[in-house]
């Protein structure tokens, strides 16, 4: 969706690495000494991540695996670019 081959991005970050990515962005822009990105509680973050995983499993289980595979094919470059995985077990086995 971010069209990495169409738009000439200077920087792309991920939510999962928000702390490191924001520090790097501030460093690159010369703002590291004057701005700081708010810190988050890592305990809360990890709980949210595991809850997010359960939510994805719950929502995807109603979708057929064939649809999941088609979505993966369409966004495969995004999955690879950002280091995400496709989880077949999240989807219903019916086609």
N, C-alpha and C positions, 0 to 999 in steps of 0.2 A: 504494500500500500504506500510505502514511502518513495517508491520509484528511484532507487539508488543509481540506476543507469541513466535516468533522465535529468534529475536535479543534481547539481554539483554541491553536495553538502560539505560543509567545513568540519562538522562534528555530528556524530550520532551516538546517543546514549541509550541505556536501557534502564527500566525501573529496577531491575534486580541488582544493578551495579550503580544505582543513583548516587550514592555517597562518593565513590571513586570518580565517577564520570563528572559530577559537578565540580569536584576539586580540580580535575584536569581542565575542565572548561574555564574555570576561574583563573587557573595558572596561564593558560594559553592567551587569555584576553588581558592579562596583566592586572587582574582585579583580586588576585588571591590575598594580597595584603590588606585590602580594604573591605572585602565582603567575605562572609562565610555562609555556607549552606546550612540550614538547621539540621541538627543531629536528630536521629530517631532512635527510639529504644529498640535494640536488636531483638530483645525477647518478644516484644509485640510484633515485630516484623516477621519473625519465623513462625509465630502462631498464625498470622494473616496468610503467609505463604501456604502452610499446610491446609488452612481453611479454604483457600482459593483452589487448591488441588482437589479437595472434596467437592467443591461447587462445580468445577469443570466436569468431573466424573459424573456427578448427578445430572447435569444438563445434557451432556453428550450421550448418555446411555440410551436416550430415546431416539437418537439419530442413527440411521443405518451406517454401517462401516463403509459401504460403497460411497456414500456422500462424504464421509471423513477423508477417504482416500482422494476423492476428486478435489476437495478443498486443499489438501496437502499438495497435490500436483500443481494447483493454481498458485499457491504461495510458497512453493518449495524453496525458491531463492531467498525469501524472507526467513524461513526456518533456518536455512543454512547460514545466512548472513548474521543472524542474531543468536545462533547456538541453541535453538529450540528443538524439541523432539516431538515426533508424532506418536501418540499412544493409541494403538489399535484397540487395546483392552478397554478404553473409555467408551467405545461405541457399541451399539447393538450388533449382533452377528448377522441379523437378517439383511438382505440386500434390497 
